[in-house]
Amino acid sequence: MNTMIMATILSALTLSAATTSNAADDPFVPTVTVKYGDLDVATSQGAAILYRRIQFAAGNVCWRMYESDAAFKLHKDSCLQKVIARAVGQVNQPMLTAVYEGKYGIDQSIVVAASP
C-alpha cells in the first residue's frame, strides 16, 4: 500500500509542478520520490516528518521547473503550495492534512475539491 501511495505522491508532485509553471507541454517534468514506509503517518510526529519530506521534495521539483533563479523566486510560494497541497491530498491521511492546514491555514478539503 505504501508503494502505491509513494507513486501517487510522485505523480502529484509532477503534475502539480507542471500545472504551476504552465509547463505541461514540456517533455521534461522533474519528479521526486517521497518515501515514508518507515513512518506512522497516523501520528502527529509521523505526519510532521512526512510533511517535511514532501516540503523538501516540492522545493526540489519547483526549483527544477524554472530556467532561472529569478523565475523560481517569483513563483516559488505558489508552486510550493500547489505541489504540497496535491501531495497531501493524495496521501489522504487526517494527521498529515492537519499539519498542512496548520502551515497554510487552508482547509485541505477545499483545495482538493478545487483541483482539476
SETI-648306 format. One record per residue: x negated, y, z of N, C-alpha, C, O in turn. Coordinates in Angstrom, 2 decimals. Each point is the difference from the previous one (the first is absolute). Last residue first. Example, Ala and Ser with C-alpha at 12.3 -4.5 7.8 and 13.67 -1.06 7.14 Angstrom:
<atom n_x="-12.85" n_y="-2.25" n_z="7.08" ca_x="-0.82" ca_y="1.19" ca_z="0.06" c_x="0.77" c_y="1.09" c_z="0.73" o_x="-0.51" o_y="1.11" o_z="0.17"/>
<atom n_x="0.22" n_y="-6.83" n_z="-0.24" ca_x="0.89" ca_y="1.19" ca_z="0.00" c_x="-0.90" c_y="1.20" c_z="0.00" o_x="-1.04" o_y="-0.02" o_z="0.66"/>
//
This chain:
<atom n_x="8.26" n_y="20.30" n_z="-10.48" ca_x="0.57" ca_y="-0.57" ca_z="-1.23" c_x="-0.16" c_y="-1.50" c_z="-0.06" o_x="0.43" o_y="-0.62" o_z="-0.97"/>
<atom n_x="0.11" n_y="3.60" n_z="5.60" ca_x="-1.02" ca_y="-0.51" ca_z="-0.93" c_x="0.67" c_y="-0.62" c_z="-1.22" o_x="1.03" o_y="-0.66" o_z="0.12"/>
<atom n_x="1.31" n_y="2.39" n_z="3.79" ca_x="-0.27" ca_y="0.97" ca_z="-1.04" c_x="-1.00" c_y="-0.50" c_z="-1.03" o_x="-0.12" o_y="0.58" o_z="-1.07"/>
<atom n_x="1.28" n_y="-3.12" n_z="4.97" ca_x="1.22" ca_y="0.16" ca_z="-0.81" c_x="-0.22" c_y="0.94" c_z="-1.17" o_x="0.63" o_y="-0.16" o_z="-1.04"/>
<atom n_x="-4.13" n_y="-0.42" n_z="4.14" ca_x="0.20" ca_y="-1.23" ca_z="-0.77" c_x="1.22" c_y="0.13" c_z="-0.88" o_x="-0.03" o_y="-0.41" o_z="-1.16"/>
<atom n_x="-0.82" n_y="3.95" n_z="4.10" ca_x="-1.07" ca_y="-0.07" ca_z="-1.00" c_x="0.20" c_y="-1.22" c_z="-0.89" o_x="-0.11" o_y="0.09" o_z="-1.22"/>
<atom n_x="2.97" n_y="0.42" n_z="4.91" ca_x="0.30" ca_y="1.01" ca_z="-1.01" c_x="-1.02" c_y="-0.06" c_z="-1.12" o_x="0.37" o_y="0.11" o_z="-1.17"/>
<atom n_x="-1.01" n_y="-2.82" n_z="4.92" ca_x="1.13" ca_y="-0.51" ca_z="-0.78" c_x="0.40" c_y="1.00" c_z="-1.09" o_x="0.47" o_y="-0.41" o_z="-1.07"/>
<atom n_x="-3.89" n_y="1.53" n_z="4.26" ca_x="-0.45" ca_y="-0.88" ca_z="-1.09" c_x="1.17" c_y="-0.51" c_z="-0.83" o_x="-0.16" o_y="-0.21" o_z="-1.20"/>
<atom n_x="-0.33" n_y="4.81" n_z="3.98" ca_x="0.76" ca_y="-1.23" ca_z="0.15" c_x="-0.30" c_y="-0.87" c_z="-1.22" o_x="0.39" o_y="0.34" o_z="-1.11"/>
<atom n_x="-3.77" n_y="3.40" n_z="3.27" ca_x="0.93" ca_y="-0.29" ca_z="-1.09" c_x="0.70" c_y="-1.31" c_z="0.28" o_x="-0.62" o_y="-0.96" o_z="0.47"/>
<atom n_x="-3.28" n_y="3.32" n_z="1.67" ca_x="1.27" ca_y="0.56" ca_z="0.43" c_x="1.09" c_y="-0.21" c_z="-1.03" o_x="0.91" o_y="0.83" o_z="-0.14"/>
<atom n_x="-5.73" n_y="-2.26" n_z="0.21" ca_x="0.54" ca_y="0.94" ca_z="-0.97" c_x="1.30" c_y="0.66" c_z="0.45" o_x="0.44" o_y="0.97" o_z="-0.62"/>
<atom n_x="-2.88" n_y="-4.11" n_z="3.43" ca_x="-1.05" ca_y="0.77" ca_z="-0.66" c_x="0.56" c_y="1.10" c_z="-0.89" o_x="-0.52" o_y="1.11" o_z="-0.04"/>
<atom n_x="3.42" n_y="-4.22" n_z="2.25" ca_x="-0.67" ca_y="0.84" ca_z="0.98" c_x="-1.07" c_y="0.89" c_z="-0.62" o_x="-0.21" o_y="1.13" o_z="0.45"/>
<atom n_x="2.41" n_y="-4.34" n_z="-3.11" ca_x="0.92" ca_y="1.09" ca_z="0.34" c_x="-0.63" c_y="0.95" c_z="1.02" o_x="0.21" o_y="1.21" o_z="-0.06"/>
<atom n_x="-2.62" n_y="-5.12" n_z="-1.03" ca_x="0.08" ca_y="0.91" ca_z="-1.15" c_x="0.86" c_y="1.21" c_z="0.33" o_x="-0.40" o_y="1.14" o_z="-0.24"/>
<atom n_x="0.27" n_y="-4.57" n_z="3.39" ca_x="-1.29" ca_y="0.68" ca_z="-0.04" c_x="0.00" c_y="1.03" c_z="-1.13" o_x="-0.42" o_y="1.14" o_z="0.19"/>
<atom n_x="4.16" n_y="-3.92" n_z="0.12" ca_x="-0.02" ca_y="0.95" ca_z="1.11" c_x="-1.31" c_y="0.78" c_z="0.03" o_x="0.00" o_y="1.20" o_z="0.27"/>
<atom n_x="0.43" n_y="-4.71" n_z="-3.36" ca_x="0.85" ca_y="1.12" ca_z="-0.39" c_x="0.00" c_y="1.08" c_z="1.08" o_x="-0.05" o_y="1.19" o_z="-0.30"/>
<atom n_x="-2.06" n_y="-5.19" n_z="1.29" ca_x="-0.80" ca_y="0.74" ca_z="-0.96" c_x="0.78" c_y="1.23" c_z="-0.49" o_x="-0.57" o_y="1.08" o_z="-0.15"/>
<atom n_x="2.82" n_y="-4.05" n_z="2.98" ca_x="-1.07" ca_y="0.69" ca_z="0.74" c_x="-0.88" c_y="0.82" c_z="-0.94" o_x="-0.43" o_y="1.10" o_z="0.36"/>
<atom n_x="4.01" n_y="-3.79" n_z="-2.24" ca_x="0.44" ca_y="1.14" ca_z="0.81" c_x="-1.11" c_y="0.75" c_z="0.73" o_x="0.03" o_y="1.23" o_z="0.06"/>
<atom n_x="-0.56" n_y="-3.77" n_z="-4.79" ca_x="-0.10" ca_y="-0.41" ca_z="1.40" c_x="0.35" c_y="1.21" c_z="0.87" o_x="-0.60" o_y="1.06" o_z="-0.16"/>
<atom n_x="-0.07" n_y="-1.72" n_z="-4.97" ca_x="1.32" ca_y="-0.11" ca_z="0.62" c_x="-0.04" c_y="-0.59" c_z="1.41" o_x="0.74" o_y="-0.94" o_z="0.32"/>
<atom n_x="-3.84" n_y="1.73" n_z="-4.40" ca_x="-0.27" ca_y="-0.90" ca_z="1.13" c_x="1.29" c_y="-0.24" c_z="0.79" o_x="0.26" o_y="-1.10" o_z="0.46"/>
<atom n_x="-0.10" n_y="4.19" n_z="-3.99" ca_x="-0.14" ca_y="-1.38" ca_z="-0.50" c_x="-0.28" c_y="-0.99" c_z="1.12" o_x="0.47" o_y="-1.13" o_z="-0.05"/>
<atom n_x="-0.23" n_y="5.81" n_z="1.00" ca_x="1.31" ca_y="-0.53" ca_z="-0.39" c_x="-0.07" c_y="-1.44" c_z="-0.47" o_x="0.90" o_y="-0.79" o_z="0.28"/>
<atom n_x="-4.91" n_y="3.05" n_z="0.64" ca_x="0.72" ca_y="-0.25" ca_z="1.25" c_x="1.38" c_y="-0.58" c_z="-0.31" o_x="0.44" o_y="-0.93" o_z="0.68"/>
<atom n_x="-2.97" n_y="2.30" n_z="-4.35" ca_x="-0.61" ca_y="-1.18" ca_z="0.63" c_x="0.73" c_y="-0.36" c_z="1.28" o_x="0.28" o_y="-1.18" o_z="0.25"/>
<atom n_x="1.04" n_y="5.12" n_z="-2.48" ca_x="0.37" ca_y="-1.21" ca_z="-0.75" c_x="-0.58" c_y="-1.27" c_z="0.64" o_x="0.68" o_y="-1.02" o_z="0.08"/>
<atom n_x="-1.85" n_y="5.19" n_z="1.82" ca_x="1.44" ca_y="-0.26" ca_z="0.16" c_x="0.43" c_y="-1.27" c_z="-0.74" o_x="0.76" o_y="-0.81" o_z="0.54"/>
<atom n_x="-5.21" n_y="2.40" n_z="-1.09" ca_x="0.20" ca_y="-0.59" ca_z="1.33" c_x="1.47" c_y="-0.35" c_z="0.20" o_x="0.31" o_y="-1.07" o_z="0.52"/>
<atom n_x="-1.41" n_y="3.36" n_z="-4.45" ca_x="-0.62" ca_y="-1.33" ca_z="-0.01" c_x="0.25" c_y="-0.72" c_z="1.33" o_x="0.37" o_y="-1.17" o_z="0.02"/>
<atom n_x="1.08" n_y="5.66" n_z="-0.41" ca_x="0.77" ca_y="-0.90" ca_z="-0.87" c_x="-0.55" c_y="-1.42" c_z="0.02" o_x="0.76" o_y="-0.97" o_z="0.09"/>
<atom n_x="-3.08" n_y="4.37" n_z="2.32" ca_x="1.32" ca_y="-0.24" ca_z="0.58" c_x="0.81" c_y="-0.98" c_z="-0.84" o_x="0.65" o_y="-0.89" o_z="0.56"/>
<atom n_x="-4.88" n_y="2.27" n_z="-2.18" ca_x="-0.11" ca_y="-0.86" ca_z="1.18" c_x="1.36" c_y="-0.32" c_z="0.57" o_x="0.29" o_y="-1.15" o_z="0.33"/>
<atom n_x="-0.46" n_y="4.22" n_z="-3.91" ca_x="-0.35" ca_y="-1.35" ca_z="-0.42" c_x="-0.04" c_y="-0.94" c_z="1.19" o_x="0.60" o_y="-1.08" o_z="-0.04"/>
<atom n_x="0.02" n_y="5.65" n_z="0.91" ca_x="1.17" ca_y="-0.57" ca_z="-0.66" c_x="-0.24" c_y="-1.45" c_z="-0.41" o_x="0.85" o_y="-0.87" o_z="0.21"/>
<atom n_x="-4.49" n_y="3.29" n_z="1.60" ca_x="1.05" ca_y="-0.20" ca_z="1.00" c_x="1.24" c_y="-0.67" c_z="-0.59" o_x="0.56" o_y="-0.93" o_z="0.60"/>
<atom n_x="-4.26" n_y="2.06" n_z="-3.60" ca_x="-0.30" ca_y="-1.00" ca_z="1.02" c_x="1.18" c_y="-0.28" c_z="0.94" o_x="0.40" o_y="-1.15" o_z="0.15"/>
<atom n_x="-1.25" n_y="4.31" n_z="-4.10" ca_x="1.10" ca_y="-0.97" ca_z="0.05" c_x="-0.10" c_y="-1.00" c_z="1.15" o_x="0.88" o_y="-0.85" o_z="0.15"/>
<atom n_x="-4.17" n_y="4.38" n_z="-0.93" ca_x="1.27" ca_y="0.65" ca_z="-0.28" c_x="1.18" c_y="-0.95" c_z="0.21" o_x="1.05" o_y="0.43" o_z="0.48"/>
<atom n_x="-5.52" n_y="-2.03" n_z="-0.15" ca_x="0.33" ca_y="0.85" ca_z="1.14" c_x="1.36" c_y="0.67" c_z="-0.18" o_x="0.75" o_y="0.16" o_z="0.97"/>
<atom n_x="-2.46" n_y="-2.68" n_z="-4.59" ca_x="0.33" ca_y="-0.86" ca_z="1.14" c_x="0.44" c_y="0.83" c_z="1.19" o_x="1.03" o_y="-0.30" o_z="0.62"/>
<atom n_x="-2.65" n_y="2.58" n_z="-4.34" ca_x="1.33" ca_y="-0.57" ca_z="-0.27" c_x="0.44" c_y="-0.89" c_z="1.15" o_x="1.16" o_y="0.03" o_z="0.42"/>
<atom n_x="-5.51" n_y="1.69" n_z="-0.17" ca_x="0.97" ca_y="1.09" ca_z="0.11" c_x="1.43" c_y="-0.51" c_z="-0.23" o_x="0.92" o_y="0.38" o_z="0.73"/>
<atom n_x="-4.61" n_y="-3.28" n_z="-1.36" ca_x="0.28" ca_y="0.22" ca_z="1.41" c_x="1.05" c_y="1.09" c_z="0.19" o_x="0.82" o_y="-0.08" o_z="0.92"/>
<atom n_x="-0.71" n_y="-2.72" n_z="-5.46" ca_x="-0.87" ca_y="0.95" ca_z="0.68" c_x="0.39" c_y="0.11" c_z="1.47" o_x="1.13" o_y="-0.29" o_z="0.39"/>
<atom n_x="1.08" n_y="-2.68" n_z="-3.45" ca_x="-1.30" ca_y="0.09" ca_z="-0.65" c_x="-0.95" c_y="0.96" c_z="0.70" o_x="-1.21" o_y="-0.05" o_z="-0.24"/>
<atom n_x="5.36" n_y="-3.18" n_z="2.31" ca_x="-0.28" ca_y="1.32" ca_z="-0.54" c_x="-1.44" c_y="0.09" c_z="-0.50" o_x="-0.91" o_y="-0.61" o_z="0.56"/>
<atom n_x="2.82" n_y="-3.28" n_z="1.62" ca_x="0.98" ca_y="0.36" ca_z="-1.03" c_x="-0.33" c_y="1.31" c_z="-0.69" o_x="0.52" o_y="0.27" o_z="-1.08"/>
<atom n_x="-2.91" n_y="-2.30" n_z="4.88" ca_x="-0.40" ca_y="-0.54" ca_z="-1.30" c_x="0.96" c_y="0.37" c_z="-1.12" o_x="-0.32" o_y="-0.19" o_z="-1.18"/>
<atom n_x="1.23" n_y="1.46" n_z="5.70" ca_x="-1.25" ca_y="0.64" ca_z="-0.42" c_x="-0.40" c_y="-0.45" c_z="-1.40" o_x="-0.46" o_y="0.81" o_z="-0.81"/>
<atom n_x="4.19" n_y="-2.89" n_z="2.88" ca_x="0.28" ca_y="1.37" ca_z="-0.44" c_x="-1.26" c_y="0.70" c_z="-0.50" o_x="0.04" o_y="0.69" o_z="-1.01"/>
<atom n_x="-0.50" n_y="-5.04" n_z="2.82" ca_x="0.78" ca_y="-0.03" ca_z="-1.24" c_x="0.23" c_y="1.42" c_z="-0.52" o_x="-0.22" o_y="0.28" o_z="-1.18"/>
<atom n_x="-1.89" n_y="-0.70" n_z="5.36" ca_x="-0.87" ca_y="-0.53" ca_z="-1.05" c_x="0.72" c_y="0.02" c_z="-1.35" o_x="-0.56" o_y="0.43" o_z="-1.00"/>
<atom n_x="3.02" n_y="0.70" n_z="4.81" ca_x="-0.98" ca_y="1.04" ca_z="-0.28" c_x="-0.93" c_y="-0.41" c_z="-1.13" o_x="-0.34" o_y="0.81" o_z="-0.86"/>
<atom n_x="3.36" n_y="-3.98" n_z="2.47" ca_x="0.70" ca_y="1.03" ca_z="-0.77" c_x="-0.96" c_y="1.14" c_z="-0.36" o_x="0.05" o_y="0.52" o_z="-1.11"/>
<atom n_x="-1.61" n_y="-3.89" n_z="3.98" ca_x="0.13" ca_y="-0.50" ca_z="-1.37" c_x="0.68" c_y="1.03" c_z="-0.89" o_x="-0.38" o_y="0.17" o_z="-1.16"/>
<atom n_x="0.08" n_y="0.84" n_z="5.74" ca_x="-1.33" ca_y="-0.02" ca_z="-0.61" c_x="0.07" c_y="-0.44" c_z="-1.46" o_x="-0.61" o_y="0.61" o_z="-0.87"/>
<atom n_x="4.58" n_y="-0.82" n_z="3.34" ca_x="-0.40" ca_y="1.39" ca_z="-0.18" c_x="-1.38" c_y="0.09" c_z="-0.67" o_x="-0.20" o_y="0.80" o_z="-0.92"/>
<atom n_x="1.78" n_y="-5.01" n_z="2.23" ca_x="0.76" ca_y="0.49" ca_z="-1.16" c_x="-0.42" c_y="1.42" c_z="-0.32" o_x="-0.19" o_y="0.35" o_z="-1.17"/>
<atom n_x="-1.62" n_y="-2.19" n_z="5.03" ca_x="-0.54" ca_y="-0.68" ca_z="-1.18" c_x="0.69" c_y="0.48" c_z="-1.27" o_x="-0.65" o_y="0.25" o_z="-1.01"/>
<atom n_x="2.28" n_y="1.31" n_z="5.11" ca_x="-1.31" ca_y="0.60" ca_z="-0.29" c_x="-0.64" c_y="-0.65" c_z="-1.23" o_x="-0.64" o_y="0.67" o_z="-0.80"/>
<atom n_x="4.67" n_y="-2.51" n_z="2.36" ca_x="0.22" ca_y="1.34" ca_z="-0.55" c_x="-1.33" c_y="0.66" c_z="-0.37" o_x="-0.13" o_y="0.60" o_z="-1.07"/>
<atom n_x="-0.01" n_y="-4.71" n_z="3.33" ca_x="0.38" ca_y="-0.16" ca_z="-1.40" c_x="0.24" c_y="1.36" c_z="-0.65" o_x="-0.40" o_y="0.22" o_z="-1.15"/>
<atom n_x="-0.44" n_y="-0.19" n_z="5.72" ca_x="-1.21" ca_y="-0.41" ca_z="-0.73" c_x="0.31" c_y="-0.17" c_z="-1.48" o_x="-0.77" o_y="0.45" o_z="-0.85"/>
<atom n_x="4.37" n_y="0.46" n_z="3.68" ca_x="-0.88" ca_y="1.17" ca_z="-0.08" c_x="-1.28" c_y="-0.33" c_z="-0.77" o_x="-0.48" o_y="0.82" o_z="-0.79"/>
<atom n_x="3.51" n_y="-4.31" n_z="1.74" ca_x="0.56" ca_y="0.90" ca_z="-1.00" c_x="-0.89" c_y="1.23" c_z="-0.19" o_x="-0.19" o_y="0.47" o_z="-1.12"/>
<atom n_x="-0.91" n_y="-3.53" n_z="4.54" ca_x="-0.23" ca_y="-0.59" ca_z="-1.32" c_x="0.50" c_y="0.90" c_z="-1.12" o_x="-0.65" o_y="0.13" o_z="-1.04"/>
<atom n_x="1.53" n_y="1.23" n_z="5.48" ca_x="-1.44" ca_y="0.01" ca_z="-0.26" c_x="-0.31" c_y="-0.55" c_z="-1.39" o_x="-0.78" o_y="0.59" o_z="-0.75"/>
<atom n_x="5.24" n_y="-0.72" n_z="2.34" ca_x="-0.41" ca_y="1.38" ca_z="-0.32" c_x="-1.49" c_y="0.06" c_z="-0.32" o_x="-0.40" o_y="0.76" o_z="-0.88"/>
<atom n_x="3.06" n_y="-5.26" n_z="-0.20" ca_x="-0.40" ca_y="0.74" ca_z="1.20" c_x="-0.44" c_y="1.40" c_z="-0.41" o_x="-0.41" o_y="0.22" o_z="-1.14"/>
<atom n_x="1.65" n_y="-3.46" n_z="-2.05" ca_x="1.21" ca_y="0.19" ca_z="0.80" c_x="-0.32" c_y="0.73" c_z="1.31" o_x="0.91" o_y="0.40" o_z="0.73"/>
<atom n_x="-4.16" n_y="-1.90" n_z="-3.99" ca_x="0.57" ca_y="1.31" ca_z="-0.30" c_x="1.33" c_y="0.24" c_z="0.70" o_x="0.60" o_y="1.07" o_z="-0.15"/>
<atom n_x="-5.16" n_y="-3.98" n_z="0.82" ca_x="1.41" ca_y="-0.21" ca_z="0.31" c_x="0.68" c_y="1.35" c_z="-0.18" o_x="0.00" o_y="0.82" o_z="0.91"/>
<atom n_x="-4.77" n_y="-2.71" n_z="-3.32" ca_x="0.75" ca_y="0.91" ca_z="0.86" c_x="1.41" c_y="-0.51" c_z="0.27" o_x="0.59" o_y="-0.70" o_z="-0.82"/>
<atom n_x="-4.04" n_y="-1.15" n_z="-2.21" ca_x="-0.54" ca_y="-0.08" ca_z="1.35" c_x="0.78" c_y="0.84" c_z="1.00" o_x="-0.34" o_y="0.03" o_z="1.18"/>
<atom n_x="1.19" n_y="-0.10" n_z="-5.91" ca_x="0.36" ca_y="-1.31" ca_z="0.54" c_x="-0.49" c_y="-0.18" c_z="1.43" o_x="0.50" o_y="-0.86" o_z="0.73"/>
<atom n_x="-0.78" n_y="4.60" n_z="-4.19" ca_x="0.40" ca_y="0.15" ca_z="1.40" c_x="0.48" c_y="-1.31" c_z="0.61" o_x="0.79" o_y="0.01" o_z="0.94"/>
<atom n_x="-3.19" n_y="2.99" n_z="-5.56" ca_x="0.17" ca_y="-1.27" ca_z="0.69" c_x="0.40" c_y="0.24" c_z="1.45" o_x="-0.53" o_y="0.89" o_z="0.66"/>
<atom n_x="0.56" n_y="1.73" n_z="-5.67" ca_x="0.06" ca_y="0.24" ca_z="1.44" c_x="0.30" c_y="-1.34" c_z="0.67" o_x="1.08" o_y="-0.57" o_z="-0.17"/>
<atom n_x="-3.20" n_y="2.42" n_z="-4.83" ca_x="0.69" ca_y="-1.04" ca_z="0.75" c_x="-0.08" c_y="0.32" c_z="1.49" o_x="-1.08" o_y="0.27" o_z="0.53"/>
<atom n_x="0.95" n_y="2.89" n_z="-5.17" ca_x="-0.67" ca_y="-0.33" ca_z="1.24" c_x="0.83" c_y="-1.07" c_z="0.70" o_x="1.22" o_y="0.14" o_z="0.11"/>
<atom n_x="-1.87" n_y="2.56" n_z="-5.33" ca_x="0.72" ca_y="-0.83" ca_z="0.95" c_x="-0.88" c_y="-0.26" c_z="1.22" o_x="-1.22" o_y="-0.01" o_z="-0.09"/>
<atom n_x="1.84" n_y="3.58" n_z="-4.64" ca_x="-0.78" ca_y="-0.62" ca_z="1.08" c_x="0.89" c_y="-0.80" c_z="0.95" o_x="1.16" o_y="0.35" o_z="0.23"/>
<atom n_x="-0.62" n_y="0.59" n_z="-5.52" ca_x="0.69" ca_y="0.40" ca_z="1.22" c_x="-0.73" c_y="-0.69" c_z="1.14" o_x="0.00" o_y="-1.23" o_z="0.08"/>
<atom n_x="-0.61" n_y="2.14" n_z="-5.58" ca_x="-0.73" ca_y="-0.29" ca_z="1.22" c_x="0.76" c_y="0.56" c_z="1.19" o_x="0.01" o_y="1.21" o_z="0.24"/>
<atom n_x="1.63" n_y="-0.62" n_z="-4.66" ca_x="-0.24" ca_y="-1.44" ca_z="0.10" c_x="-0.76" c_y="-0.38" c_z="1.28" o_x="0.02" o_y="-1.16" o_z="0.40"/>
<atom n_x="3.50" n_y="5.31" n_z="-1.21" ca_x="-1.43" ca_y="-0.25" ca_z="0.14" c_x="-0.23" c_y="-1.51" c_z="0.14" o_x="0.58" o_y="-0.63" o_z="0.88"/>
<atom n_x="3.72" n_y="2.87" n_z="-0.99" ca_x="-0.50" ca_y="-0.45" ca_z="-1.30" c_x="-1.47" c_y="-0.34" c_z="0.03" o_x="-0.53" o_y="-0.54" o_z="-0.96"/>
<atom n_x="2.78" n_y="2.29" n_z="4.79" ca_x="0.58" ca_y="-1.30" ca_z="-0.31" c_x="-0.48" c_y="-0.56" c_z="-1.34" o_x="-0.04" o_y="-1.21" o_z="-0.20"/>
<atom n_x="-0.92" n_y="5.29" n_z="3.19" ca_x="-0.97" ca_y="-0.73" ca_z="-0.81" c_x="0.52" c_y="-1.37" c_z="-0.39" o_x="-0.78" o_y="-0.95" o_z="-0.17"/>
<atom n_x="2.28" n_y="4.81" n_z="3.18" ca_x="0.54" ca_y="-0.02" ca_z="-1.36" c_x="-0.95" c_y="-0.71" c_z="-0.95" o_x="-0.15" o_y="0.38" o_z="-1.16"/>
<atom n_x="-0.22" n_y="-0.01" n_z="6.02" ca_x="-0.91" ca_y="0.77" ca_z="-0.85" c_x="0.50" c_y="0.11" c_z="-1.43" o_x="-0.69" o_y="0.56" o_z="-0.86"/>
<atom n_x="3.23" n_y="-2.93" n_z="4.19" ca_x="-0.42" ca_y="1.26" ca_z="0.60" c_x="-0.83" c_y="0.84" c_z="-0.95" o_x="0.19" o_y="1.21" o_z="-0.08"/>
<atom n_x="1.14" n_y="-5.62" n_z="-1.11" ca_x="1.12" ca_y="0.92" ca_z="-0.01" c_x="-0.43" c_y="1.37" c_z="0.50" o_x="0.37" o_y="1.02" o_z="-0.58"/>
<atom n_x="-3.50" n_y="-4.48" n_z="0.80" ca_x="0.28" ca_y="0.31" ca_z="-1.40" c_x="1.12" c_y="1.02" c_z="-0.11" o_x="-0.07" o_y="0.92" o_z="-0.81"/>
<atom n_x="-0.96" n_y="-2.58" n_z="5.04" ca_x="-1.08" ca_y="0.87" ca_z="-0.48" c_x="0.26" c_y="0.39" c_z="-1.44" o_x="-0.22" o_y="1.16" o_z="-0.38"/>
<atom n_x="3.14" n_y="-4.25" n_z="2.31" ca_x="0.17" ca_y="1.32" ca_z="0.58" c_x="-1.06" c_y="0.96" c_z="-0.51" o_x="0.31" o_y="1.14" o_z="-0.33"/>
<atom n_x="-0.56" n_y="-5.66" n_z="-0.93" ca_x="1.11" ca_y="0.67" ca_z="-0.64" c_x="0.19" c_y="1.40" c_z="0.54" o_x="0.30" o_y="0.93" o_z="-0.75"/>
<atom n_x="-3.65" n_y="-3.62" n_z="2.75" ca_x="-0.30" ca_y="0.25" ca_z="-1.40" c_x="1.11" c_y="0.80" c_z="-0.66" o_x="-0.27" o_y="1.01" o_z="-0.65"/>
<atom n_x="0.86" n_y="-2.45" n_z="5.09" ca_x="-1.07" ca_y="1.00" ca_z="-0.07" c_x="-0.28" c_y="0.37" c_z="-1.45" o_x="-0.17" o_y="1.18" o_z="-0.31"/>
<atom n_x="3.22" n_y="-4.63" n_z="1.03" ca_x="0.55" ca_y="1.28" ca_z="0.46" c_x="-1.05" c_y="1.09" c_z="-0.09" o_x="0.30" o_y="1.11" o_z="-0.45"/>
<atom n_x="-1.61" n_y="-5.52" n_z="-0.48" ca_x="0.85" ca_y="0.55" ca_z="-1.06" c_x="0.54" c_y="1.36" c_z="0.38" o_x="0.03" o_y="0.91" o_z="-0.82"/>
<atom n_x="-2.45" n_y="-3.16" n_z="4.10" ca_x="-0.89" ca_y="0.31" ca_z="-1.11" c_x="0.78" c_y="0.63" c_z="-1.14" o_x="-0.41" o_y="1.01" o_z="-0.56"/>
<atom n_x="2.83" n_y="-2.73" n_z="4.11" ca_x="-0.64" ca_y="1.27" ca_z="0.37" c_x="-0.93" c_y="0.43" c_z="-1.12" o_x="-0.03" o_y="1.18" o_z="-0.35"/>
<atom n_x="1.98" n_y="-5.33" n_z="-0.21" ca_x="1.01" ca_y="1.05" ca_z="-0.10" c_x="-0.60" c_y="1.35" c_z="0.35" o_x="0.26" o_y="0.98" o_z="-0.69"/>
<atom n_x="-2.85" n_y="-4.81" n_z="1.28" ca_x="0.14" ca_y="0.30" ca_z="-1.42" c_x="1.00" c_y="1.11" c_z="-0.22" o_x="-0.17" o_y="0.84" o_z="-0.88"/>
<atom n_x="-0.33" n_y="-2.42" n_z="5.24" ca_x="-1.23" ca_y="0.69" ca_z="-0.42" c_x="0.09" c_y="0.38" c_z="-1.47" o_x="-0.38" o_y="1.10" o_z="-0.38"/>
<atom n_x="3.82" n_y="-3.72" n_z="2.13" ca_x="0.11" ca_y="1.38" ca_z="0.44" c_x="-1.25" c_y="0.78" c_z="-0.39" o_x="0.10" o_y="1.17" o_z="-0.39"/>
<atom n_x="-0.06" n_y="-5.76" n_z="-0.48" ca_x="1.01" ca_y="0.64" ca_z="-0.82" c_x="0.12" c_y="1.49" c_z="0.37" o_x="0.11" o_y="0.85" o_z="-0.88"/>
<atom n_x="-2.91" n_y="-3.47" n_z="3.49" ca_x="-0.58" ca_y="0.16" ca_z="-1.33" c_x="0.98" c_y="0.71" c_z="-0.91" o_x="-0.39" o_y="0.88" o_z="-0.77"/>
<atom n_x="1.79" n_y="-2.10" n_z="5.09" ca_x="-0.87" ca_y="1.18" ca_z="0.02" c_x="-0.63" c_y="0.24" c_z="-1.36" o_x="-0.22" o_y="1.15" o_z="-0.38"/>
<atom n_x="2.85" n_y="-5.04" n_z="0.91" ca_x="0.82" ca_y="1.18" ca_z="0.00" c_x="-0.88" c_y="1.26" c_z="0.00" o_x="0.30" o_y="0.94" o_z="-0.73"/>
//
